[in-house]
């Protein structure tokens, strides 16, 4: 199974993309947070507010996928 096939199952999920230390600026955040909107053989696209951000796999250390809230969590807001 290819990386993009695995990630395609998680489109529209909230994710944290942790960047390699070599690509993070000295005062930058070590990760990007957003909604996974697309993936390809070369990288992923995150939606952050109204901005789309492309991140190549060569810059990614790991991707943490946030589970979608359950019905109870959506109803109670917890």
Phi and psi restraints in degrees (range 20) as a CNS / XPLOR table:
assign (resid 1 and name C) (resid 2 and name N)
       (resid 2 and name CA) (resid 2 and name C) 1.0 -76.4 20.0 2
assign (resid 2 and name N) (resid 2 and name CA)
       (resid 2 and name C) (resid 3 and name N) 1.0 158.5 20.0 2
assign (resid 2 and name C) (resid 3 and name N)
       (resid 3 and name CA) (resid 3 and name C) 1.0 -58.2 20.0 2
assign (resid 3 and name N) (resid 3 and name CA)
       (resid 3 and name C) (resid 4 and name N) 1.0 -44.2 20.0 2
assign (resid 3 and name C) (resid 4 and name N)
       (resid 4 and name CA) (resid 4 and name C) 1.0 -67.3 20.0 2
assign (resid 4 and name N) (resid 4 and name CA)
       (resid 4 and name C) (resid 5 and name N) 1.0 -29.8 20.0 2
assign (resid 4 and name C) (resid 5 and name N)
       (resid 5 and name CA) (resid 5 and name C) 1.0 -67.0 20.0 2
assign (resid 5 and name N) (resid 5 and name CA)
       (resid 5 and name C) (resid 6 and name N) 1.0 -41.9 20.0 2
assign (resid 5 and name C) (resid 6 and name N)
       (resid 6 and name CA) (resid 6 and name C) 1.0 -64.8 20.0 2
assign (resid 6 and name N) (resid 6 and name CA)
       (resid 6 and name C) (resid 7 and name N) 1.0 -45.2 20.0 2
assign (resid 6 and name C) (resid 7 and name N)
       (resid 7 and name CA) (resid 7 and name C) 1.0 -72.2 20.0 2
assign (resid 7 and name N) (resid 7 and name CA)
       (resid 7 and name C) (resid 8 and name N) 1.0 -25.6 20.0 2
assign (resid 7 and name C) (resid 8 and name N)
       (resid 8 and name CA) (resid 8 and name C) 1.0 -60.1 20.0 2
assign (resid 8 and name N) (resid 8 and name CA)
       (resid 8 and name C) (resid 9 and name N) 1.0 -27.3 20.0 2
assign (resid 8 and name C) (resid 9 and name N)
       (resid 9 and name CA) (resid 9 and name C) 1.0 -67.3 20.0 2
assign (resid 9 and name N) (resid 9 and name CA)
       (resid 9 and name C) (resid 10 and name N) 1.0 -17.5 20.0 2
assign (resid 9 and name C) (resid 10 and name N)
       (resid 10 and name CA) (resid 10 and name C) 1.0 -112.6 20.0 2
assign (resid 10 and name N) (resid 10 and name CA)
       (resid 10 and name C) (resid 11 and name N) 1.0 18.2 20.0 2
assign (resid 10 and name C) (resid 11 and name N)
       (resid 11 and name CA) (resid 11 and name C) 1.0 -60.7 20.0 2
assign (resid 11 and name N) (resid 11 and name CA)
       (resid 11 and name C) (resid 12 and name N) 1.0 142.3 20.0 2
assign (resid 11 and name C) (resid 12 and name N)
       (resid 12 and name CA) (resid 12 and name C) 1.0 77.8 20.0 2
assign (resid 12 and name N) (resid 12 and name CA)
       (resid 12 and name C) (resid 13 and name N) 1.0 4.0 20.0 2
assign (resid 12 and name C) (resid 13 and name N)
       (resid 13 and name CA) (resid 13 and name C) 1.0 -88.3 20.0 2
assign (resid 13 and name N) (resid 13 and name CA)
       (resid 13 and name C) (resid 14 and name N) 1.0 152.5 20.0 2
assign (resid 13 and name C) (resid 14 and name N)
       (resid 14 and name CA) (resid 14 and name C) 1.0 -78.0 20.0 2
assign (resid 14 and name N) (resid 14 and name CA)
       (resid 14 and name C) (resid 15 and name N) 1.0 135.7 20.0 2
assign (resid 14 and name C) (resid 15 and name N)
       (resid 15 and name CA) (resid 15 and name C) 1.0 -137.9 20.0 2
assign (resid 15 and name N) (resid 15 and name CA)
       (resid 15 and name C) (resid 16 and name N) 1.0 154.2 20.0 2
assign (resid 15 and name C) (resid 16 and name N)
       (resid 16 and name CA) (resid 16 and name C) 1.0 -107.7 20.0 2
assign (resid 16 and name N) (resid 16 and name CA)
       (resid 16 and name C) (resid 17 and name N) 1.0 126.5 20.0 2
assign (resid 16 and name C) (resid 17 and name N)
       (resid 17 and name CA) (resid 17 and name C) 1.0 -109.2 20.0 2
assign (resid 17 and name N) (resid 17 and name CA)
       (resid 17 and name C) (resid 18 and name N) 1.0 112.6 20.0 2
assign (resid 17 and name C) (resid 18 and name N)
       (resid 18 and name CA) (resid 18 and name C) 1.0 -87.5 20.0 2
assign (resid 18 and name N) (resid 18 and name CA)
       (resid 18 and name C) (resid 19 and name N) 1.0 126.5 20.0 2
assign (resid 18 and name C) (resid 19 and name N)
       (resid 19 and name CA) (resid 19 and name C) 1.0 -91.1 20.0 2
assign (resid 19 and name N) (resid 19 and name CA)
       (resid 19 and name C) (resid 20 and name N) 1.0 154.0 20.0 2
assign (resid 19 and name C) (resid 20 and name N)
       (resid 20 and name CA) (resid 20 and name C) 1.0 -65.4 20.0 2
assign (resid 20 and name N) (resid 20 and name CA)
       (resid 20 and name C) (resid 21 and name N) 1.0 142.8 20.0 2
assign (resid 20 and name C) (resid 21 and name N)
       (resid 21 and name CA) (resid 21 and name C) 1.0 -56.1 20.0 2
assign (resid 21 and name N) (resid 21 and name CA)
       (resid 21 and name C) (resid 22 and name N) 1.0 -29.2 20.0 2
assign (resid 21 and name C) (resid 22 and name N)
       (resid 22 and name CA) (resid 22 and name C) 1.0 -70.7 20.0 2
assign (resid 22 and name N) (resid 22 and name CA)
       (resid 22 and name C) (resid 23 and name N) 1.0 -15.8 20.0 2
assign (resid 22 and name C) (resid 23 and name N)
       (resid 23 and name CA) (resid 23 and name C) 1.0 -108.3 20.0 2
assign (resid 23 and name N) (resid 23 and name CA)
       (resid 23 and name C) (resid 24 and name N) 1.0 -0.5 20.0 2
assign (resid 23 and name C) (resid 24 and name N)
       (resid 24 and name CA) (resid 24 and name C) 1.0 -91.5 20.0 2
assign (resid 24 and name N) (resid 24 and name CA)
       (resid 24 and name C) (resid 25 and name N) 1.0 130.6 20.0 2
assign (resid 24 and name C) (resid 25 and name N)
       (resid 25 and name CA) (resid 25 and name C) 1.0 -70.4 20.0 2
assign (resid 25 and name N) (resid 25 and name CA)
       (resid 25 and name C) (resid 26 and name N) 1.0 158.9 20.0 2
assign (resid 25 and name C) (resid 26 and name N)
       (resid 26 and name CA) (resid 26 and name C) 1.0 -54.0 20.0 2
assign (resid 26 and name N) (resid 26 and name CA)
       (resid 26 and name C) (resid 27 and name N) 1.0 -34.5 20.0 2
assign (resid 26 and name C) (resid 27 and name N)
       (resid 27 and name CA) (resid 27 and name C) 1.0 -110.6 20.0 2
assign (resid 27 and name N) (resid 27 and name CA)
       (resid 27 and name C) (resid 28 and name N) 1.0 12.4 20.0 2
assign (resid 27 and name C) (resid 28 and name N)
       (resid 28 and name CA) (resid 28 and name C) 1.0 -88.5 20.0 2
assign (resid 28 and name N) (resid 28 and name CA)
       (resid 28 and name C) (resid 29 and name N) 1.0 166.4 20.0 2
assign (resid 28 and name C) (resid 29 and name N)
       (resid 29 and name CA) (resid 29 and name C) 1.0 -78.6 20.0 2
assign (resid 29 and name N) (resid 29 and name CA)
       (resid 29 and name C) (resid 30 and name N) 1.0 142.6 20.0 2
assign (resid 29 and name C) (resid 30 and name N)
       (resid 30 and name CA) (resid 30 and name C) 1.0 -80.1 20.0 2
assign (resid 30 and name N) (resid 30 and name CA)
       (resid 30 and name C) (resid 31 and name N) 1.0 4.3 20.0 2
assign (resid 30 and name C) (resid 31 and name N)
       (resid 31 and name CA) (resid 31 and name C) 1.0 -148.7 20.0 2
assign (resid 31 and name N) (resid 31 and name CA)
       (resid 31 and name C) (resid 32 and name N) 1.0 163.1 20.0 2
assign (resid 31 and name C) (resid 32 and name N)
       (resid 32 and name CA) (resid 32 and name C) 1.0 -121.0 20.0 2
assign (resid 32 and name N) (resid 32 and name CA)
       (resid 32 and name C) (resid 33 and name N) 1.0 138.8 20.0 2
assign (resid 32 and name C) (resid 33 and name N)
       (resid 33 and name CA) (resid 33 and name C) 1.0 -117.0 20.0 2
assign (resid 33 and name N) (resid 33 and name CA)
       (resid 33 and name C) (resid 34 and name N) 1.0 137.2 20.0 2
assign (resid 33 and name C) (resid 34 and name N)
       (resid 34 and name CA) (resid 34 and name C) 1.0 177.4 20.0 2
assign (resid 34 and name N) (resid 34 and name CA)
       (resid 34 and name C) (resid 35 and name N) 1.0 -172.4 20.0 2
assign (resid 34 and name C) (resid 35 and name N)
       (resid 35 and name CA) (resid 35 and name C) 1.0 -97.0 20.0 2
assign (resid 35 and name N) (resid 35 and name CA)
       (resid 35 and name C) (resid 36 and name N) 1.0 128.7 20.0 2
assign (resid 35 and name C) (resid 36 and name N)
       (resid 36 and name CA) (resid 36 and name C) 1.0 -70.5 20.0 2
assign (resid 36 and name N) (resid 36 and name CA)
       (resid 36 and name C) (resid 37 and name N) 1.0 115.1 20.0 2
assign (resid 36 and name C) (resid 37 and name N)
       (resid 37 and name CA) (resid 37 and name C) 1.0 -109.5 20.0 2
assign (resid 37 and name N) (resid 37 and name CA)
       (resid 37 and name C) (resid 38 and name N) 1.0 -22.7 20.0 2
assign (resid 37 and name C) (resid 38 and name N)
       (resid 38 and name CA) (resid 38 and name C) 1.0 -160.1 20.0 2
assign (resid 38 and name N) (resid 38 and name CA)
       (resid 38 and name C) (resid 39 and name N) 1.0 156.6 20.0 2
assign (resid 38 and name C) (resid 39 and name N)
       (resid 39 and name CA) (resid 39 and name C) 1.0 -147.3 20.0 2
assign (resid 39 and name N) (resid 39 and name CA)
       (resid 39 and name C) (resid 40 and name N) 1.0 150.9 20.0 2
assign (resid 39 and name C) (resid 40 and name N)
       (resid 40 and name CA) (resid 40 and name C) 1.0 -143.0 20.0 2
assign (resid 40 and name N) (resid 40 and name CA)
       (resid 40 and name C) (resid 41 and name N) 1.0 -172.9 20.0 2
assign (resid 40 and name C) (resid 41 and name N)
       (resid 41 and name CA) (resid 41 and name C) 1.0 -67.3 20.0 2
assign (resid 41 and name N) (resid 41 and name CA)
       (resid 41 and name C) (resid 42 and name N) 1.0 -20.9 20.0 2
assign (resid 41 and name C) (resid 42 and name N)
       (resid 42 and name CA) (resid 42 and name C) 1.0 -104.9 20.0 2
assign (resid 42 and name N) (resid 42 and name CA)
       (resid 42 and name C) (resid 43 and name N) 1.0 -17.6 20.0 2
assign (resid 42 and name C) (resid 43 and name N)
       (resid 43 and name CA) (resid 43 and name C) 1.0 175.0 20.0 2
assign (resid 43 and name N) (resid 43 and name CA)
       (resid 43 and name C) (resid 44 and name N) 1.0 -167.5 20.0 2
assign (resid 43 and name C) (resid 44 and name N)
       (resid 44 and name CA) (resid 44 and name C) 1.0 -126.3 20.0 2
assign (resid 44 and name N) (resid 44 and name CA)
       (resid 44 and name C) (resid 45 and name N) 1.0 158.1 20.0 2
assign (resid 44 and name C) (resid 45 and name N)
       (resid 45 and name CA) (resid 45 and name C) 1.0 -119.3 20.0 2
assign (resid 45 and name N) (resid 45 and name CA)
       (resid 45 and name C) (resid 46 and name N) 1.0 127.1 20.0 2
assign (resid 45 and name C) (resid 46 and name N)
       (resid 46 and name CA) (resid 46 and name C) 1.0 -110.1 20.0 2
assign (resid 46 and name N) (resid 46 and name CA)
       (resid 46 and name C) (resid 47 and name N) 1.0 143.8 20.0 2
assign (resid 46 and name C) (resid 47 and name N)
       (resid 47 and name CA) (resid 47 and name C) 1.0 -101.1 20.0 2
assign (resid 47 and name N) (resid 47 and name CA)
       (resid 47 and name C) (resid 48 and name N) 1.0 121.2 20.0 2
assign (resid 47 and name C) (resid 48 and name N)
       (resid 48 and name CA) (resid 48 and name C) 1.0 -120.9 20.0 2
assign (resid 48 and name N) (resid 48 and name CA)
       (resid 48 and name C) (resid 49 and name N) 1.0 107.0 20.0 2
assign (resid 48 and name C) (resid 49 and name N)
       (resid 49 and name CA) (resid 49 and name C) 1.0 56.9 20.0 2
assign (resid 49 and name N) (resid 49 and name CA)
       (resid 49 and name C) (resid 50 and name N) 1.0 -116.0 20.0 2
assign (resid 49 and name C) (resid 50 and name N)
       (resid 50 and name CA) (resid 50 and name C) 1.0 -105.5 20.0 2
assign (resid 50 and name N) (resid 50 and name CA)
       (resid 50 and name C) (resid 51 and name N) 1.0 9.3 20.0 2
assign (resid 50 and name C) (resid 51 and name N)
       (resid 51 and name CA) (resid 51 and name C) 1.0 -104.7 20.0 2
assign (resid 51 and name N) (resid 51 and name CA)
       (resid 51 and name C) (resid 52 and name N) 1.0 135.0 20.0 2
assign (resid 51 and name C) (resid 52 and name N)
       (resid 52 and name CA) (resid 52 and name C) 1.0 -98.7 20.0 2
assign (resid 52 and name N) (resid 52 and name CA)
       (resid 52 and name C) (resid 53 and name N) 1.0 132.0 20.0 2
assign (resid 52 and name C) (resid 53 and name N)
       (resid 53 and name CA) (resid 53 and name C) 1.0 -123.3 20.0 2
assign (resid 53 and name N) (resid 53 and name CA)
       (resid 53 and name C) (resid 54 and name N) 1.0 124.2 20.0 2
assign (resid 53 and name C) (resid 54 and name N)
       (resid 54 and name CA) (resid 54 and name C) 1.0 -93.3 20.0 2
assign (resid 54 and name N) (resid 54 and name CA)
       (resid 54 and name C) (resid 55 and name N) 1.0 131.3 20.0 2
assign (resid 54 and name C) (resid 55 and name N)
       (resid 55 and name CA) (resid 55 and name C) 1.0 -127.4 20.0 2
assign (resid 55 and name N) (resid 55 and name CA)
       (resid 55 and name C) (resid 56 and name N) 1.0 116.8 20.0 2
assign (resid 55 and name C) (resid 56 and name N)
       (resid 56 and name CA) (resid 56 and name C) 1.0 -71.5 20.0 2
assign (resid 56 and name N) (resid 56 and name CA)
       (resid 56 and name C) (resid 57 and name N) 1.0 148.1 20.0 2
assign (resid 56 and name C) (resid 57 and name N)
       (resid 57 and name CA) (resid 57 and name C) 1.0 -58.6 20.0 2
assign (resid 57 and name N) (resid 57 and name CA)
       (resid 57 and name C) (resid 58 and name N) 1.0 -28.3 20.0 2
assign (resid 57 and name C) (resid 58 and name N)
       (resid 58 and name CA) (resid 58 and name C) 1.0 -66.5 20.0 2
assign (resid 58 and name N) (resid 58 and name CA)
       (resid 58 and name C) (resid 59 and name N) 1.0 -13.7 20.0 2
assign (resid 58 and name C) (resid 59 and name N)
       (resid 59 and name CA) (resid 59 and name C) 1.0 -104.4 20.0 2
assign (resid 59 and name N) (resid 59 and name CA)
       (resid 59 and name C) (resid 60 and name N) 1.0 -1.4 20.0 2
assign (resid 59 and name C) (resid 60 and name N)
       (resid 60 and name CA) (resid 60 and name C) 1.0 -100.2 20.0 2
assign (resid 60 and name N) (resid 60 and name CA)
       (resid 60 and name C) (resid 61 and name N) 1.0 130.3 20.0 2
assign (resid 60 and name C) (resid 61 and name N)
       (resid 61 and name CA) (resid 61 and name C) 1.0 -88.0 20.0 2
assign (resid 61 and name N) (resid 61 and name CA)
       (resid 61 and name C) (resid 62 and name N) 1.0 -47.9 20.0 2
assign (resid 61 and name C) (resid 62 and name N)
       (resid 62 and name CA) (resid 62 and name C) 1.0 -159.7 20.0 2
assign (resid 62 and name N) (resid 62 and name CA)
       (resid 62 and name C) (resid 63 and name N) 1.0 160.2 20.0 2
assign (resid 62 and name C) (resid 63 and name N)
       (resid 63 and name CA) (resid 63 and name C) 1.0 -121.5 20.0 2
assign (resid 63 and name N) (resid 63 and name CA)
       (resid 63 and name C) (resid 64 and name N) 1.0 124.6 20.0 2
assign (resid 63 and name C) (resid 64 and name N)
       (resid 64 and name CA) (resid 64 and name C) 1.0 -106.0 20.0 2
assign (resid 64 and name N) (resid 64 and name CA)
       (resid 64 and name C) (resid 65 and name N) 1.0 119.9 20.0 2
assign (resid 64 and name C) (resid 65 and name N)
       (resid 65 and name CA) (resid 65 and name C) 1.0 -98.0 20.0 2
assign (resid 65 and name N) (resid 65 and name CA)
       (resid 65 and name C) (resid 66 and name N) 1.0 124.5 20.0 2
assign (resid 65 and name C) (resid 66 and name N)
       (resid 66 and name CA) (resid 66 and name C) 1.0 -82.7 20.0 2
assign (resid 66 and name N) (resid 66 and name CA)
       (resid 66 and name C) (resid 67 and name N) 1.0 130.7 20.0 2
assign (resid 66 and name C) (resid 67 and name N)
       (resid 67 and name CA) (resid 67 and name C) 1.0 -66.9 20.0 2
assign (resid 67 and name N) (resid 67 and name CA)
       (resid 67 and name C) (resid 68 and name N) 1.0 147.8 20.0 2
assign (resid 67 and name C) (resid 68 and name N)
       (resid 68 and name CA) (resid 68 and name C) 1.0 -70.5 20.0 2
assign (resid 68 and name N) (resid 68 and name CA)
       (resid 68 and name C) (resid 69 and name N) 1.0 145.6 20.0 2
assign (resid 68 and name C) (resid 69 and name N)
       (resid 69 and name CA) (resid 69 and name C) 1.0 -65.4 20.0 2
assign (resid 69 and name N) (resid 69 and name CA)
       (resid 69 and name C) (resid 70 and name N) 1.0 145.6 20.0 2
assign (resid 69 and name C) (resid 70 and name N)
       (resid 70 and name CA) (resid 70 and name C) 1.0 -73.3 20.0 2
assign (resid 70 and name N) (resid 70 and name CA)
       (resid 70 and name C) (resid 71 and name N) 1.0 169.7 20.0 2
assign (resid 70 and name C) (resid 71 and name N)
       (resid 71 and name CA) (resid 71 and name C) 1.0 -58.4 20.0 2
assign (resid 71 and name N) (resid 71 and name CA)
       (resid 71 and name C) (resid 72 and name N) 1.0 -43.0 20.0 2
assign (resid 71 and name C) (resid 72 and name N)
       (resid 72 and name CA) (resid 72 and name C) 1.0 -62.5 20.0 2
assign (resid 72 and name N) (resid 72 and name CA)
       (resid 72 and name C) (resid 73 and name N) 1.0 -43.1 20.0 2
assign (resid 72 and name C) (resid 73 and name N)
       (resid 73 and name CA) (resid 73 and name C) 1.0 -63.5 20.0 2
assign (resid 73 and name N) (resid 73 and name CA)
       (resid 73 and name C) (resid 74 and name N) 1.0 -38.2 20.0 2
assign (resid 73 and name C) (resid 74 and name N)
       (resid 74 and name CA) (resid 74 and name C) 1.0 -68.9 20.0 2
assign (resid 74 and name N) (resid 74 and name CA)
       (resid 74 and name C) (resid 75 and name N) 1.0 -37.0 20.0 2
assign (resid 74 and name C) (resid 75 and name N)
       (resid 75 and name CA) (resid 75 and name C) 1.0 -71.3 20.0 2
assign (resid 75 and name N) (resid 75 and name CA)
       (resid 75 and name C) (resid 76 and name N) 1.0 -40.7 20.0 2
assign (resid 75 and name C) (resid 76 and name N)
       (resid 76 and name CA) (resid 76 and name C) 1.0 -94.7 20.0 2
assign (resid 76 and name N) (resid 76 and name CA)
       (resid 76 and name C) (resid 77 and name N) 1.0 -13.9 20.0 2
assign (resid 76 and name C) (resid 77 and name N)
       (resid 77 and name CA) (resid 77 and name C) 1.0 74.3 20.0 2
assign (resid 77 and name N) (resid 77 and name CA)
       (resid 77 and name C) (resid 78 and name N) 1.0 15.9 20.0 2
